[in-house]
Amino acid sequence: MKFTDDLYTTAKPLWQKSMRHPFIQELAAGTLPLATFRYYLKQDQHYLMEFGKLHEIIAAKVTNPQDKAILLAGAGAEDNEETLIRNDMLNQLTISQAEIAATPLSPATYKYVTHMYYELNAGSPARAIAALLPCYWLYSNIGKQLSQATSPVPIYQQFIDGYAADAFTTATTDMIDLVDRESTAVDAAEQVDMKDAFMKSSEYELEFWEMAYTKEKWPYESLSI
């Protein structure tokens, strides 16, 4: 069994919770309020900005040219297909970069981003790469599972189609292969830590849907000061 086969088996029950989350189910059905999706997109832009930076930082720490190229490809260049789709969705919902900058990170976004940097800075490039993988793999699975349905809301269908696209499938496969290669270069203890990083990211993915669905705020925001 490949290392990522074990990761997939372990994460599958958690990923199924993501698939059944009301955010995903209502997005597919076209009943998700656009205000909720708008909130999600702004938080996800914060996440993706750091996600891209992490790819670049990790790429500088690996020596294999193939691995470096995969990481740099995932850094979110302007011609990256996912970036182009996201920018189009932001334009459709009139979400400006100024609005995104003025929107604070939600608790779930903050925790997810902090976790990924921790896996790199207090851990290793291998752990950080494992922490990146669920964002690829879970979204790819969601795209494929929803690809046979047609959301009556065009922007939601655009979201689904983007993650069911061949380009995203290829990027996901490349990252899976990269994690497998990293796992063969480390000892058993480091493999355990890689798996832990992967599972924590899978947990944060589920929290991210819930964060968007409830328009999560920091508890202190409700305090009278």
trRosetta pair geometry for C-beta under 8 A, 3 or more apart (Angstrom, degrees):
i j d omega theta_ij theta_ji phi_ij phi_ji
1 5 4.6 -125 -172 80 90 136
1 6 5.9 96 136 -50 125 89
2 5 4.5 107 57 -7 78 102
2 6 7.5 -145 96 -1 49 81
2 180 5.4 -27 -174 -121 116 123
3 6 6.0 -57 -164 34 36 110
3 7 6.6 37 143 -19 67 105
3 179 6.8 -137 97 132 119 90
3 180 5.4 164 44 -119 104 64
3 183 3.7 6 -44 111 173 172
3 184 7.5 -138 -21 -47 132 70
3 191 6.7 -119 -131 -146 124 113
3 194 7.7 5 173 102 133 138
4 7 5.0 -45 -145 35 45 118
4 8 6.2 50 154 -24 69 100
4 133 7.8 -133 -123 -174 111 156
4 176 5.1 94 -159 -164 169 89
4 179 5.6 101 -76 91 111 119
4 180 5.3 -67 -11 -67 111 94
4 183 7.8 -163 -39 -5 72 147
5 8 5.8 -52 -150 34 30 112
5 9 6.5 29 153 -18 63 106
6 9 5.8 -54 -146 36 32 111
6 10 6.3 28 157 -16 65 110
6 195 7.3 -48 115 -109 112 126
7 10 6.0 -63 -150 40 27 108
7 11 6.0 10 161 -7 67 117
7 130 7.7 -147 -110 -153 146 102
7 133 7.5 15 150 103 155 147
7 179 7.5 -22 -4 136 161 145
7 195 6.2 -149 -96 -123 86 81
7 198 5.2 -50 -143 139 121 160
7 199 8.0 -142 -146 -58 81 77
8 11 6.1 -65 -138 45 25 101
8 12 6.2 48 159 -54 63 96
8 137 7.6 -123 -99 173 91 145
9 12 6.0 -33 -149 -5 25 119
10 195 7.1 43 55 -167 164 112
10 199 6.5 -62 128 -89 122 114
11 14 5.3 -70 -165 49 60 112
11 15 5.4 59 141 -27 90 108
11 134 6.9 -154 -152 -107 155 110
11 198 7.0 -90 -62 140 131 103
11 199 6.4 -153 -87 -107 91 70
11 202 4.6 -139 -139 -111 114 162
12 15 5.6 -57 -140 39 31 111
12 16 6.3 37 159 -26 65 101
13 16 5.7 -50 -151 29 32 115
13 17 7.1 37 149 -21 60 98
14 17 5.7 -48 -161 26 38 114
14 18 7.1 40 142 -17 64 98
14 199 7.6 121 8 -152 163 78
14 202 5.0 82 108 145 141 119
14 203 6.7 -68 -160 -79 142 58
14 206 6.3 -102 179 -41 91 135
15 18 5.3 -45 -156 31 44 116
15 19 6.5 45 146 -20 69 101
15 138 5.5 -150 -128 -118 107 97
15 141 6.5 25 173 81 135 156
15 202 6.6 -68 -62 -156 81 114
15 205 7.9 6 -107 91 70 139
16 19 5.4 -49 -148 35 38 115
16 20 6.3 26 154 -10 67 108
17 20 5.9 -62 -143 46 30 103
17 21 6.6 56 149 -54 62 89
17 206 5.6 16 102 -122 114 131
18 21 5.5 -30 -155 -9 34 119
18 24 6.7 83 154 -25 64 147
18 138 6.0 3 90 -168 164 126
18 142 7.2 -82 126 -74 111 120
18 205 5.8 -13 -98 124 142 107
18 206 5.1 -114 -76 -93 87 76
18 209 6.1 151 -142 -15 76 145
19 24 6.0 -109 -154 104 32 159
19 141 7.5 -76 -76 123 117 109
19 142 6.3 -166 -103 -103 80 84
19 145 6.4 -9 -137 86 126 163
20 24 7.4 60 51 64 5 121
20 25 6.7 15 -165 -49 39 120
21 24 5.0 83 65 12 85 101
21 25 6.9 -167 89 -4 39 92
21 206 7.0 173 -65 -147 136 73
21 209 4.3 58 130 132 163 150
21 210 6.9 -109 -148 -60 130 71
21 213 7.1 -138 164 -41 108 146
22 25 5.5 -60 -133 46 34 109
22 26 5.5 26 170 -14 72 112
22 213 5.8 95 79 -136 104 145
23 26 6.4 -63 -143 42 18 102
23 27 6.2 23 155 -23 59 111
23 32 6.6 61 -153 -116 51 132
23 36 7.3 -149 -123 151 89 127
23 40 7.3 125 -159 -83 131 142
23 209 4.3 -160 38 -168 141 94
23 210 7.6 -128 -20 -67 127 31
23 212 5.7 74 -120 83 145 112
23 213 4.5 -114 -64 -69 102 107
24 27 5.6 -53 -145 33 29 115
24 28 6.5 26 157 -16 63 105
24 142 6.4 -107 -137 -144 131 125
24 146 7.7 -132 -179 -65 98 137
24 209 6.5 -36 -29 -134 92 139
25 28 6.0 -57 -152 36 29 108
25 29 6.3 16 154 -9 64 113
26 29 5.5 -59 -138 47 35 106
26 30 7.8 -100 172 57 58 18
26 31 4.5 -90 -154 76 89 87
26 32 3.8 120 119 -64 105 80
27 30 7.8 35 177 -70 26 29
27 32 4.6 2 -75 -8 57 146
27 37 7.1 116 -108 -91 101 113
27 151 6.6 -42 150 -110 60 146
27 156 4.9 -177 -175 -148 78 120
27 159 6.9 -67 179 79 129 142
27 160 7.6 157 135 -57 110 102
28 146 5.1 -128 -105 -136 119 120
28 149 5.4 40 -172 100 109 148
28 151 5.6 -125 -156 -81 33 100
28 156 7.3 -164 -84 156 23 125
28 160 7.1 89 -103 -81 77 139
29 32 7.7 122 61 -20 82 78
29 151 7.1 14 51 -125 8 81
29 152 7.9 -9 159 15 41 98
30 151 4.8 148 -66 -172 87 80
30 152 3.8 -3 -84 47 169 89
30 153 4.3 154 -135 -12 88 93
30 156 6.2 -171 -100 47 62 151
32 36 5.5 -110 176 73 91 127
32 37 5.8 93 125 -50 120 102
32 153 7.7 -106 52 27 87 157
32 156 6.9 133 44 -97 119 136
33 36 4.5 96 68 -1 88 102
33 37 7.3 -162 97 -2 49 83
34 37 5.4 -54 -148 40 41 111
34 38 6.0 49 150 -27 69 104
34 93 7.0 -175 177 -118 108 114
34 153 7.8 -168 -79 -156 93 144
34 155 7.9 69 -123 58 100 140
35 38 5.4 -49 -146 34 31 117
35 39 6.6 36 152 -21 62 101
36 39 5.7 -50 -153 32 32 112
36 40 6.5 36 148 -20 63 104
36 212 6.3 92 175 154 83 85
36 213 6.3 24 -161 -124 128 40
36 215 6.9 -109 -117 -55 70 95
37 40 5.4 -50 -150 34 36 116
37 41 6.4 39 152 -23 67 102
37 93 7.5 -148 105 -89 100 153
37 155 7.2 123 139 111 155 123
37 156 7.2 -104 -104 -83 152 90
37 212 7.8 42 -106 172 30 124
38 41 5.8 -50 -149 31 31 111
38 42 6.8 28 155 -16 62 103
38 93 5.2 -172 -105 176 98 144
38 95 6.5 172 -155 -69 90 124
39 42 6.1 -58 -155 34 31 108
39 43 6.6 22 154 -10 66 109
39 212 5.7 155 101 -150 99 72
39 215 5.1 -84 -146 -109 169 87
40 43 6.0 -66 -152 43 30 105
40 44 5.8 25 156 -19 69 113
40 212 3.7 37 -89 -142 92 138
41 44 5.6 -57 -140 40 29 110
41 45 6.4 37 157 -27 64 100
41 86 7.4 159 -150 -157 100 88
41 89 6.3 -148 -119 121 141 117
41 90 6.3 176 162 -88 135 77
41 93 6.8 128 43 54 159 151
41 95 6.1 174 106 12 127 170
42 45 5.8 -47 -152 26 30 113
42 46 7.2 33 149 -16 59 99
42 95 6.2 -141 -75 -157 90 138
42 99 7.0 -85 -113 125 124 96
42 100 5.3 -165 -143 -113 83 75
42 103 4.8 2 165 79 132 170
43 46 5.7 -51 -160 31 39 113
43 47 6.5 36 146 -16 68 106
43 103 7.5 -106 -69 134 59 130
43 105 7.2 98 -136 -141 81 56
43 106 5.4 -16 -117 6 129 116
43 108 7.7 34 -178 76 143 100
43 109 4.8 -139 -167 -66 100 137
43 208 7.5 176 123 -156 129 90
43 211 6.7 -166 168 122 170 123
43 212 6.4 -144 44 -86 140 90
44 47 5.3 -51 -147 39 41 114
44 48 5.9 39 155 -20 72 106
44 86 7.8 -134 112 -135 117 126
44 208 7.8 81 -87 -178 85 126
45 48 5.8 -51 -137 39 30 108
45 49 6.4 40 158 -28 62 102
45 86 7.3 148 -91 170 86 130
45 90 7.3 66 -75 -89 135 132
45 95 8.0 -173 -24 134 149 134
45 100 5.0 -54 93 -142 146 138
46 49 6.0 -54 -155 26 27 113
46 50 7.1 12 154 -4 60 105
46 100 7.1 -173 -55 -179 78 98
46 103 7.4 -120 -48 94 124 103
46 105 5.3 178 162 -98 158 88
46 109 5.4 48 90 177 129 142
46 113 7.4 -76 138 -54 94 143
47 50 6.3 -69 -161 43 32 101
47 51 5.9 37 147 -27 70 113
47 109 5.5 -118 -63 -143 96 95
47 112 6.3 -3 -122 94 116 130
47 113 6.2 -141 -120 -67 65 100
47 208 7.5 19 -70 -126 162 134
48 51 4.9 -50 -138 37 36 122
48 52 6.2 40 160 -21 67 100
48 76 6.3 124 164 -100 98 148
48 86 7.2 -72 41 -127 175 173
49 52 6.1 -56 -156 33 25 109
49 53 6.7 24 148 -16 61 107
49 76 7.8 -121 -109 82 35 167
50 53 5.4 -51 -146 37 39 114
50 54 6.2 43 154 -24 68 102
50 113 4.7 49 83 -138 165 113
50 116 7.1 132 134 70 114 135
50 117 7.5 -67 -178 -50 123 106
51 54 5.9 -53 -152 31 27 112
51 55 6.9 33 149 -22 60 100
51 76 7.1 98 91 -38 92 130
51 116 7.4 -27 -100 144 63 175
51 132 7.1 122 -153 -131 88 96
51 135 6.6 -108 -132 110 139 174
52 55 5.7 -49 -156 27 36 114
52 56 6.8 32 151 -15 65 103
52 74 7.4 -157 -116 134 61 63
52 75 4.7 78 -165 -178 82 53
52 76 3.4 -61 -100 19 132 125
53 56 5.7 -58 -156 36 36 111
53 57 6.3 32 151 -18 70 107
53 75 7.7 82 -69 -151 19 89
54 57 5.6 -53 -142 38 34 110
54 58 6.0 30 160 -15 68 108
54 116 5.7 -48 -96 146 161 124
54 117 7.1 -125 -95 -81 113 66
54 120 6.6 -162 -146 -36 100 150
54 128 6.5 -151 -177 177 114 119
54 132 6.7 -176 111 -83 129 117
55 58 6.1 -60 -146 41 25 106
55 59 6.1 31 154 -27 63 109
55 71 4.7 174 -170 -180 81 78
55 72 6.8 153 145 -90 107 23
55 74 4.6 -158 -121 92 149 92
55 75 4.2 -150 89 -85 127 68
55 76 7.4 144 33 -3 140 83
55 132 7.2 102 -79 -127 81 154
56 59 5.6 -52 -146 31 28 116
56 60 6.8 30 155 -21 61 102
56 71 7.5 162 -76 143 24 102
56 72 6.9 67 -102 -111 64 67
56 75 4.9 71 -56 -123 88 129
57 60 6.0 -56 -160 29 32 111
57 61 7.0 19 148 -12 62 110
57 120 6.7 62 110 178 127 158
58 61 5.6 -67 -157 39 39 109
58 62 6.6 28 154 -19 74 106
58 71 5.5 -133 90 -149 101 146
58 120 6.5 -110 -79 -117 94 127
58 125 5.1 130 -148 -142 90 94
58 128 5.4 -159 -92 104 126 131
58 129 6.2 144 -175 -68 152 83
58 132 7.9 -101 3 -28 162 143
59 62 6.3 -60 -145 33 33 103
59 67 7.9 -179 -125 126 67 75
59 68 4.9 93 -163 -149 88 69
59 71 3.8 -175 -77 99 95 129
59 72 5.0 89 -125 -56 162 79
59 75 7.3 -49 -13 -62 142 120
61 125 4.7 -166 104 -76 129 135
62 67 4.7 -95 146 108 148 125
62 68 5.5 -166 84 -71 105 77
62 71 6.9 134 27 -4 135 148
62 125 6.0 173 -64 164 87 156
63 67 8.0 40 63 55 38 122
63 68 7.7 -51 166 -46 6 116
64 67 4.0 67 79 12 109 111
64 68 6.6 -179 87 -14 54 84
64 181 7.6 -77 46 143 172 145
65 68 5.5 -54 -144 36 32 114
65 69 6.3 34 157 -22 66 105
66 69 5.8 -55 -151 33 29 111
66 70 6.7 30 152 -20 63 104
67 70 5.7 -52 -151 32 34 112
67 71 6.5 29 154 -15 65 107
67 178 5.6 120 -128 -133 87 105
67 181 6.8 -134 -83 88 118 144
67 182 7.9 111 -130 -62 140 92
68 71 5.9 -60 -152 39 30 109
68 72 6.2 25 155 -16 66 110
69 72 5.8 -56 -142 40 30 108
69 73 6.2 36 155 -25 64 106
70 73 5.8 -55 -151 32 28 114
70 74 6.7 16 153 -10 61 109
70 174 4.7 -169 -134 157 117 120
70 175 6.8 164 166 -78 123 57
70 178 5.4 -161 100 -67 157 136
71 74 5.9 -65 -153 41 32 105
71 75 7.0 55 146 -51 63 92
71 129 7.7 -77 -92 -108 113 103
71 178 7.6 137 -55 -147 83 160
72 75 5.4 -27 -157 -11 42 123
73 77 7.8 -61 -145 3 39 115
73 80 7.7 134 176 -107 61 105
73 171 6.9 -150 123 -119 116 99
73 174 7.5 -1 70 106 139 162
74 132 7.6 88 137 169 152 140
74 136 7.9 -53 -127 -76 134 123
74 171 6.4 128 -89 -165 95 116
74 175 7.1 68 -69 -75 151 115
75 80 7.9 -159 73 -58 54 144
76 80 5.4 -103 -144 27 34 158
76 82 7.5 -74 -116 80 77 107
76 83 5.3 119 -163 -73 76 124
77 80 4.9 126 56 -33 67 97
77 83 7.0 -147 80 12 38 155
78 83 6.4 -130 -142 116 25 145
78 84 8.0 73 164 -69 53 82
79 83 7.6 58 67 64 10 123
79 84 7.1 12 -153 -50 35 117
80 83 4.1 78 71 7 98 112
80 84 6.9 -174 86 -12 50 83
81 84 5.7 -54 -149 35 33 111
81 85 6.4 32 154 -17 66 105
81 162 7.3 175 137 -151 98 90
81 165 6.8 -120 137 103 146 154
81 167 4.7 73 21 100 156 155
81 168 7.1 -117 85 -52 124 82
82 85 5.8 -56 -150 37 32 110
82 86 6.2 32 153 -19 66 108
82 162 6.3 105 -116 172 66 119
82 168 6.5 94 -67 -92 107 107
83 86 5.7 -55 -146 38 30 111
83 87 6.2 31 156 -20 65 106
84 87 5.8 -53 -147 35 29 111
84 88 6.5 31 153 -20 62 105
85 88 5.7 -56 -153 34 31 112
85 89 6.5 29 152 -16 66 105
85 158 6.5 177 -162 161 104 100
85 159 7.8 138 155 -102 123 43
85 162 4.3 122 168 -106 172 137
86 89 5.7 -56 -149 37 33 110
86 90 6.3 36 153 -20 67 105
87 90 5.6 -51 -147 36 33 114
87 91 6.4 35 153 -20 64 104
88 91 5.7 -54 -151 35 32 112
88 92 6.5 35 151 -23 64 103
88 158 7.3 -112 100 172 122 148
89 92 5.5 -49 -147 32 34 114
89 93 6.5 10 160 1 66 108
89 155 5.8 111 -130 -159 93 107
89 158 6.4 176 -79 102 104 132
89 159 6.9 62 -94 -72 150 88
90 93 6.3 -71 -148 50 28 94
90 95 4.4 -92 -156 65 80 104
90 96 8.0 133 164 -76 108 18
91 94 7.3 24 -172 -80 34 39
91 95 7.9 -83 -54 43 21 70
92 155 5.7 -175 106 -97 154 126
93 155 7.3 85 -49 -143 102 164
95 99 5.5 -119 -161 75 65 135
95 100 6.5 73 161 -53 102 93
96 99 4.7 104 56 2 78 98
96 100 7.1 -139 99 -2 46 84
97 100 5.5 -51 -149 36 38 113
97 101 6.2 40 152 -21 67 105
98 101 5.7 -53 -146 37 31 112
98 102 6.3 24 155 -14 64 110
99 102 5.8 -62 -146 42 30 107
99 103 6.4 34 152 -29 65 107
100 103 5.7 -58 -151 27 32 114
104 218 7.8 -44 113 -14 137 121
105 109 4.4 -134 -165 94 90 118
105 110 4.4 117 125 -63 126 85
105 113 7.1 -72 -146 17 148 139
106 109 4.7 93 50 9 79 104
106 110 6.8 -144 89 -6 39 89
106 211 5.1 130 120 -174 149 125
106 216 4.7 87 -168 84 128 105
106 217 7.2 -85 -131 -95 88 27
106 218 7.6 -168 -152 -47 50 73
107 110 5.7 -60 -147 38 28 113
107 111 6.2 25 159 -18 66 108
107 211 7.2 -156 64 -118 77 120
107 216 5.9 -97 35 146 96 128
107 217 7.9 59 -11 132 102 17
107 218 5.8 135 -55 -94 99 68
108 111 5.8 -55 -145 37 30 109
108 112 6.2 28 157 -19 65 108
108 204 6.9 149 -173 -159 85 79
108 207 4.5 -171 -136 138 118 105
108 208 5.5 169 145 -92 130 50
108 210 7.2 160 -82 73 156 86
108 211 3.6 -114 26 -65 147 145
108 216 5.9 84 -3 60 109 161
109 112 5.9 -57 -146 36 28 109
109 113 6.2 22 159 -13 65 110
109 208 7.3 82 -78 -118 64 91
109 211 6.9 172 -32 147 77 162
110 113 6.2 -61 -146 41 25 106
110 114 6.0 24 158 -18 64 114
111 114 5.8 -58 -142 40 27 111
111 115 6.2 35 156 -26 63 106
111 204 6.4 -159 107 -120 99 115
111 207 7.3 -33 74 111 131 155
112 115 5.7 -53 -152 30 28 115
112 116 6.8 24 154 -17 61 103
112 201 7.3 81 -150 -132 90 66
112 204 4.0 137 -102 174 95 138
112 205 7.9 103 -120 -61 132 45
112 207 7.3 -173 -59 76 108 118
112 208 6.4 22 -52 -69 154 109
113 116 6.0 -57 -154 33 33 108
113 117 6.6 25 154 -11 66 106
114 117 6.0 -59 -149 41 32 106
114 118 6.1 37 152 -25 66 108
115 118 5.6 -57 -148 34 29 115
115 119 6.5 31 156 -23 64 102
115 131 6.7 -169 130 -155 94 134
115 197 7.9 154 162 -147 99 74
115 200 5.7 -156 -169 136 139 126
115 201 6.9 177 117 -80 133 69
115 204 6.2 -152 33 -51 154 152
116 119 5.8 -49 -151 29 32 111
116 120 6.9 23 152 -9 62 104
116 128 6.5 79 -175 -145 72 82
116 131 4.9 166 -118 132 73 134
116 132 7.0 78 -139 -72 120 69
116 201 7.2 65 -80 -95 90 110
117 120 5.8 -61 -154 41 37 107
117 121 5.7 11 161 -2 75 117
118 121 6.2 -65 -127 50 26 94
118 122 5.1 -19 -171 27 70 116
118 123 6.9 68 135 -11 61 105
119 122 7.4 -41 -91 58 12 80
119 123 4.5 -30 -169 30 46 144
119 124 7.9 -54 163 45 69 48
119 127 4.3 -142 -178 128 96 104
119 128 4.7 152 108 -85 100 60
119 130 7.5 -127 177 64 144 89
119 131 4.4 147 47 -31 166 148
119 197 4.5 87 -126 -129 138 128
119 200 8.0 178 -65 64 124 135
120 123 6.3 -21 -58 56 8 92
120 124 7.5 -73 -137 94 40 12
120 125 6.7 37 -132 -94 83 45
120 127 7.2 -164 -74 81 39 92
120 128 3.7 42 -76 -80 86 139
120 131 7.9 -107 -39 38 80 139
123 126 7.9 -112 142 65 105 72
123 127 3.8 -64 144 59 140 151
123 128 6.6 160 78 -43 117 78
123 193 6.4 177 -146 159 117 129
123 197 6.9 99 -171 -75 175 134
124 127 4.9 98 53 7 76 99
124 128 7.0 -141 96 -4 41 89
124 186 7.9 129 105 -106 157 140
124 190 6.9 -20 37 -146 153 116
124 193 7.7 81 25 108 110 136
125 128 5.5 -58 -145 40 34 112
125 129 6.2 37 156 -23 68 104
125 182 7.6 -135 113 -132 87 130
126 129 5.9 -52 -148 33 29 111
126 130 6.6 28 152 -16 62 106
126 182 4.3 163 -129 174 91 121
126 183 7.4 134 -165 -73 119 45
126 185 7.3 -154 -91 74 132 102
126 186 5.5 73 -149 -42 177 145
126 190 6.2 43 86 165 146 118
126 194 5.6 -62 141 -88 97 117
127 130 5.6 -55 -151 37 34 112
127 131 6.3 36 149 -23 66 105
127 190 7.5 -114 -56 -168 94 83
127 193 5.4 -49 -96 132 120 102
127 194 5.4 -131 -102 -95 59 60
127 196 8.0 -18 -141 67 108 88
127 197 4.5 140 -173 -36 84 156
128 131 5.4 -52 -149 34 34 115
128 132 6.7 38 151 -24 64 101
128 197 7.3 -96 -76 -176 23 154
129 132 5.7 -51 -154 28 35 113
129 133 7.0 49 149 -40 62 97
129 175 7.7 -170 -177 -159 90 86
129 178 6.1 -117 -177 129 133 112
129 179 5.9 -177 129 -92 106 74
129 182 5.5 150 71 -34 145 166
129 194 7.9 -16 70 -138 84 107
130 133 5.8 -40 -157 6 37 119
130 179 5.5 102 -95 -133 69 113
130 182 7.2 -136 -49 89 90 142
130 194 4.0 147 -41 -168 162 83
130 195 7.2 -82 -179 -64 148 24
130 197 4.6 99 92 82 110 116
130 198 4.5 -76 165 -57 99 94
130 201 7.9 -179 129 7 67 135
131 134 7.8 -47 -174 15 36 99
131 197 4.2 -76 -65 165 90 108
131 198 6.6 -126 -84 -76 39 42
131 200 7.1 -23 -121 71 96 102
131 201 4.8 147 -160 -51 63 131
132 135 6.3 -62 -176 31 54 112
132 136 7.1 41 141 -11 80 107
132 175 6.8 -118 109 -154 106 131
132 201 7.5 -122 -49 -124 10 164
133 136 5.7 -63 -159 40 45 109
133 137 5.6 22 160 -11 82 117
133 175 5.4 168 -114 145 79 117
133 176 6.9 100 -146 -86 120 55
133 179 5.4 4 -72 -55 145 145
133 198 6.0 -15 57 -123 118 100
133 201 7.3 122 57 82 66 152
134 137 5.7 -65 -129 48 33 101
134 138 5.1 24 177 -14 75 115
134 198 6.2 136 -41 -166 104 69
134 201 4.2 167 29 115 130 111
134 202 4.6 -154 -118 -76 151 68
134 205 5.5 -125 140 -34 124 137
135 138 6.8 -42 -118 40 15 102
135 139 6.3 10 170 -8 51 118
135 201 6.9 -80 -32 172 82 123
135 205 6.9 -173 -87 -91 59 114
136 139 6.5 -83 -160 42 17 102
136 140 6.1 14 158 -19 63 115
136 168 7.8 -176 -153 -178 78 84
136 171 6.4 -134 -138 119 120 93
136 172 4.3 164 162 -112 107 77
136 175 4.8 108 40 50 170 154
136 176 7.8 -140 104 -43 132 78
137 140 5.7 -55 -146 36 28 113
137 141 6.4 29 155 -18 63 106
137 172 5.7 128 -88 -158 53 112
137 175 7.4 -129 -48 89 88 121
137 176 6.7 97 -86 -74 115 102
138 141 5.7 -55 -150 36 31 112
138 142 6.4 32 153 -19 65 105
138 202 7.0 148 -59 -124 134 78
138 205 5.3 71 61 -177 169 163
139 142 5.6 -51 -145 37 34 113
139 143 6.3 39 154 -22 65 104
139 163 4.6 -114 158 -138 91 135
139 168 7.4 -87 113 174 108 134
139 172 8.0 -154 70 -86 85 126
140 143 5.7 -53 -149 35 30 114
140 144 6.4 26 155 -16 64 107
140 163 6.0 -143 -94 177 35 90
140 164 8.0 121 -154 -97 53 37
140 168 6.0 -173 -99 135 89 102
140 169 6.0 118 -147 -102 119 58
140 172 4.2 4 -53 -70 155 164
141 144 5.8 -57 -147 38 30 108
141 145 6.1 24 158 -15 67 110
142 145 5.9 -59 -142 40 28 107
142 146 6.1 7 165 -2 65 115
142 160 7.7 -114 133 -127 87 74
142 163 6.1 7 79 117 90 147
143 146 6.4 -73 -143 48 22 96
143 147 6.1 44 156 -57 63 100
143 160 5.9 147 -129 -171 66 57
143 161 7.5 91 -152 -138 104 5
143 162 7.1 -111 -113 81 131 51
143 163 3.0 -155 -63 108 129 87
143 164 3.6 -161 160 -56 101 63
143 165 7.4 -69 175 5 149 57
143 168 6.7 69 24 92 170 142
144 147 5.6 -35 -145 -4 29 122
144 163 8.0 -95 -22 125 59 86
144 164 5.6 141 -76 -120 44 87
144 169 7.9 84 -66 -93 112 111
146 149 5.3 -61 -166 42 65 109
146 151 7.9 14 172 -41 119 103
146 160 4.7 -104 108 -142 124 124
146 164 7.2 -126 71 -57 78 125
147 160 6.5 174 -88 157 53 106
147 161 7.4 100 -122 -103 84 52
147 164 3.9 125 -87 -129 120 156
149 160 7.7 -93 74 -166 89 165
150 157 6.3 11 -160 -109 64 125
151 154 7.9 -179 96 -73 97 14
151 156 4.0 -96 132 99 159 114
151 157 4.5 -160 52 -62 98 78
151 160 6.4 147 -6 -5 122 138
153 156 4.2 62 81 11 105 114
153 157 6.9 174 85 -12 53 84
154 157 5.5 -58 -148 37 35 111
154 158 6.3 40 153 -24 68 103
155 158 5.3 -45 -148 32 36 118
155 159 6.7 45 149 -23 62 99
156 159 5.5 -45 -153 30 36 116
156 160 6.6 36 149 -16 65 103
157 160 5.6 -52 -148 38 36 111
157 161 6.0 36 154 -20 69 107
158 161 5.8 -53 -141 38 28 111
158 162 6.4 37 156 -29 61 104
159 162 6.0 -55 -156 25 26 114
159 163 7.2 4 158 -2 59 106
160 163 6.5 -75 -160 43 31 96
160 164 6.2 16 153 -10 70 116
161 164 5.7 -65 -141 45 33 106
161 165 6.4 57 154 -53 66 93
162 165 5.8 -36 -159 -5 29 121
162 168 6.6 88 152 -36 62 145
163 168 5.4 -110 -138 119 41 165
164 168 7.4 57 41 58 11 126
164 169 7.8 12 -178 -49 34 106
165 168 4.9 87 65 11 86 100
165 169 7.0 -148 99 -7 44 89
166 169 5.4 -56 -147 37 35 115
166 170 6.2 37 155 -22 68 104
167 170 5.8 -53 -151 34 30 111
167 171 6.5 30 151 -18 63 105
168 171 5.5 -50 -146 37 37 113
168 172 6.3 40 152 -22 66 104
169 172 5.7 -55 -150 36 30 113
169 173 6.4 31 153 -19 65 106
170 173 5.7 -53 -147 36 31 111
170 174 6.4 36 153 -22 64 104
171 174 5.7 -52 -150 33 31 115
171 175 6.6 28 153 -16 64 105
172 175 5.8 -58 -152 37 32 108
172 176 6.4 35 151 -21 66 104
173 176 5.6 -50 -147 34 33 114
173 177 6.4 33 154 -17 65 105
174 177 5.8 -57 -151 38 30 110
174 178 6.3 33 150 -23 64 107
175 178 5.3 -50 -145 34 35 116
175 179 6.5 36 155 -18 66 100
176 179 6.0 -54 -152 34 30 108
176 180 6.6 31 150 -18 63 106
177 180 5.6 -54 -150 36 34 114
177 181 6.4 35 152 -20 67 103
178 181 5.7 -53 -149 35 32 110
178 182 6.4 33 153 -18 65 105
179 182 5.6 -52 -146 37 33 113
179 183 6.3 37 154 -25 65 105
179 194 7.4 147 -162 176 96 128
179 198 7.8 74 -150 -87 145 129
180 183 5.7 -54 -149 31 31 113
180 184 6.9 28 155 -19 62 103
181 184 6.0 -58 -156 32 34 108
181 185 6.8 23 152 -16 65 111
182 185 5.9 -68 -155 37 35 108
182 186 6.7 13 158 -9 69 114
182 194 7.1 160 115 -119 116 148
183 186 6.4 -71 -147 40 31 101
183 191 5.5 68 -150 -114 91 98
183 194 6.2 -149 -96 83 88 165
186 190 3.6 -94 165 88 129 138
186 191 6.0 163 94 -51 108 71
186 194 7.2 132 65 -30 152 131
187 190 5.3 95 55 13 67 101
187 191 7.2 -118 108 -7 37 92
188 191 5.4 -51 -150 32 35 116
188 192 6.7 41 151 -22 65 99
189 192 5.7 -49 -157 29 34 114
189 193 6.8 30 147 -13 64 104
190 193 5.4 -52 -150 39 40 112
190 194 6.3 46 148 -23 68 101
191 194 5.4 -48 -146 33 34 115
191 195 6.4 36 153 -19 64 102
192 195 5.8 -54 -152 35 31 111
192 196 6.4 33 149 -21 64 106
193 196 5.4 -49 -145 35 35 115
193 197 6.4 39 153 -21 65 102
194 197 5.7 -53 -151 34 31 112
194 198 6.4 33 151 -20 64 107
195 198 5.5 -54 -149 37 33 115
195 199 6.3 29 155 -17 67 107
196 199 5.9 -56 -144 38 30 107
196 200 6.3 32 156 -20 64 105
197 200 5.9 -53 -147 34 29 111
197 201 6.6 29 154 -17 62 105
198 201 5.9 -59 -155 36 29 110
198 202 6.5 31 148 -21 64 106
199 202 5.3 -49 -148 33 37 116
199 203 6.6 42 151 -20 65 99
200 203 5.6 -50 -153 33 35 114
200 204 6.5 32 150 -17 66 105
201 204 5.5 -54 -146 39 35 111
201 205 6.5 46 151 -28 65 97
202 205 5.6 -42 -152 24 34 117
202 206 7.2 33 151 -14 60 99
203 206 5.9 -56 -161 34 36 109
203 207 6.5 34 145 -16 67 107
204 207 5.2 -51 -145 40 40 116
204 208 6.2 53 151 -33 67 98
205 208 5.5 -47 -152 22 32 117
205 209 7.3 33 152 -17 61 95
206 209 6.1 -49 -160 28 37 108
206 210 6.8 29 148 -11 65 108
207 210 5.6 -61 -151 43 37 111
207 211 5.9 46 150 -28 70 105
208 211 5.4 -48 -145 32 31 117
208 212 6.5 27 156 -15 63 104
209 212 6.0 -60 -154 38 30 107
209 213 6.1 28 152 -21 67 112
210 213 5.6 -54 -140 37 31 113
210 214 6.1 6 167 2 67 112
210 216 7.4 61 120 -52 74 124
211 214 6.7 -75 -146 49 19 92
211 216 4.1 -61 -146 6 72 135
212 215 7.3 17 -170 -75 31 46
212 216 7.8 -35 -42 3 23 96
217 221 4.6 -90 163 54 119 145
217 222 7.0 112 104 -40 131 91
218 221 4.9 108 66 -18 80 102
219 222 6.4 -59 -171 28 47 105
219 223 7.6 54 139 -32 69 100
220 223 5.2 -39 -161 9 54 122
